[in-house]
Amino acid sequence: MTASSAETISTYLRPIDTEGLGKFAEKGRSNPDAKGTNKVHTVTEGQYRTISHVKQHQVVVDEPLHLFGEDTAPAPGEVILSGLGGCIAVGVTAVATWKQVKLSKLEIFLEADIGNTAAWGAGGAEREPHQMGFQEIRVKVLVEGDAPDEVLEEIVERANYFSPMANSLRNPIPFSISRTTDSSE
């Protein structure tokens, strides 16, 4: 092949079910206040290592050595960022599918500044809830596909705006925690 007859080969990411996405969207339009429920059962193995049972899956969480864990798995904040990254990727994929854009690359880069000077309430600094946890989250989306840059930018903006996990982290939500004596919850 000569330089003047070069060809471009594009490979695309596995697509999602366009028809199924359309039916899911119609269901949302016809009942916009519908909600689902996510359930997780977390069991501590010792030190800070936990296993969360999520349907037929398991998610292992630990703390790094400098926080007295064994560093055998991601820390809780890293798991939250992983969930956020996954949610944004789902949104970008769904919006691209809706806009009939084939994606060839999608990567999400996330980082967050986290405050824990209260040492989880175990004698550290006296802090207010808003002073602990994530203080700032930064996300960068690398997306490529068969659309102009302005369309890819719009896809990312729309995925961010409608992301359930991004909005859970951005917006105050009712939160309750209580002690139970029933291990079959």
C-alpha positions, 0 to 999 in steps of 0.5 A: 500500500502506498502512502497515497492509498492509505485507508482508515480502519475504525473499530467501535466499542460494543454497542448497547441495545438501541431498541431496549434503550428506547423502551426504557426511555419511554417507560421513564417518560410515562412514569417520571417519578418511578424509583428503583431500590439498590440493596447491598449487604456488607460484612466485615472480615476484620480490621477494615476489610469488608465484603459487600454482597450485591446480588450475585456479585461481591465488592471488596473494600479495605483501607491502605496501610497508612490508614491501618488497613491491609491494602488488599482492595480499594478504599471506600472513597475509591469504590465511590469514584469507581461507581461514579466513573461507571455511571458516567460511562453508562450515561455517555454510552446511552446518550451516544446510542440515542444520538446514533454516535458510534464510540471508539474510545471511552475512558473516565479519569476521576480524582477527589480530595477527601477530608478525614481529620476526624479519624472516622469519629474516633478521637480526631479533630472535631469537624462538621459533616460538610468538612469531611468526606469528598471536598472536591471531585474532578472528572475528565472524560476521554471520548472518541467516536464517529461524530464531531467534537461539539457533538461528543462534548454535548454527549458528555455534558448531557451524561453528566447532567443526568447521571444518577451517581453524579447527582447523588454526590452533588445534591443533598439527599435524605440519609438515615442510619440506625442500629439493628439487631436483625442479621437477616435484613 
